[in-house]
Amino acid sequence: MKVINEIDITGKRVFIRCDFNVPMDENGNITDDNRIRAALPTIQYAIDNKAKVILASHLGRPKGKRNPKYSLKPVAKRLATILGKPVLFIEDFENPEDKAKLEALKDGDVALLENLRFWEGEEKNSKEFALKLKELFDVYVNDAFGVCHRKHASVYALAEISEIAAIGFLLKKELEYFDKIFTIEEKPFVAVIGGAKISGKLDCLLNLLNRADKIIIGGAQAFTFLRALGYKTGNSLVEEELIDEAKRVMDEAGRKGVKLYLPVDFVCSTSPEDESGYVIKPYQEIPKGMMGLDIGPASIELFREVLSDAKVVVWNGPMGVFEVKAFAHGTNRIAQIIGSLNALKVVGGGDTADAVERAGESDNMSYISTGGGASLKLLEGKTLPAVEVLEKKQ
Ligand code: AMP
């Protein structure tokens, strides 16, 4: 795939599909602008090379309708502050007045289109919608790693019909890091997989069995594994229908010589809301009526030992209900332990990136992905449709 610096963009209208899907509070204030900052190298490069820069993104799930709650206006404002230059906000790129504003862009100017998901065609991968967008630019650039696992118009149909198409620096970096963890020869490779559900991580676990030397399992999915081993888990989150799949993962791990580690103790309480009444119990003793909400101190120590010789670490999914203070300790400690390692440390996006940030360990990781779903797909060993379509074009 061509990268933006390998094509001529000077004086051209350059459409850059970014991922500005940032978290906002109820007053529309951006609470974390990491995704905006991650897109800056590509945007700044386009400005410096005198392109007419047209940015586009989605935000949240407005389901094909205009909804002020999901407007990208606050992103335009923040971007203008960061770039130190005006960012023209285009509410409706189909409206003749707005179209004229886009046509009047000068070299080095920047515009941001309103949330693409306000149009039904975006999520439907509509070619008609893509054709409308295509009228706006000469060069197409995809830098939106976070949506590359989706077949949406702005990353799929539009890429398919654009004569000149490239990727941005962020997308390039994301793909390079995930490629690196699957090709680097150093060992041991330790995968740390947590989160709420086994269902979303099963393919990831099965694929990692072909690559990892050790797999640490934390979060609620540990309970499905413990049930597969015949233990009672109280009220902990268990996916009954996947107990057999958990068995299969353990069997395959045994056959392939991959070492699998489960937590050996838990911080248990009646519910995530009950922060004061918790007890710490070995996995054999999860009290009836209680649920495991975090890994306990013995598990932290075990995982510290397991990780101590790691040369490559990939981490996806928190160890417990890290959003609640009483159950965040395990995730924080794992973030610190991974952060302190002298290894290649790659963190999947979404919740895990958030947890690493909360633990103050972001600067100690080799790479923190900006895409939760997309990074999971790569860990599953799958290709990303939006990347595939660009690869086919070359
Ligand atoms: P995922 O999106 O699958 O990575 O899951 C992230 C979510 O898993 C977070 O919101 C955590 O609160 C949740 N989680 C992690 N551990 C547990 C647990 N022991 N019980 C319930 N939820 C959990």
Residues whose N, C-alpha, C, O or C-beta is under 5 A from the ligand:
A	BS01	AMP	G194 G195 A196 K197 G219 A220 L237 G292 L293 D294 G317 P318 M319 G320 V321 F322 D351
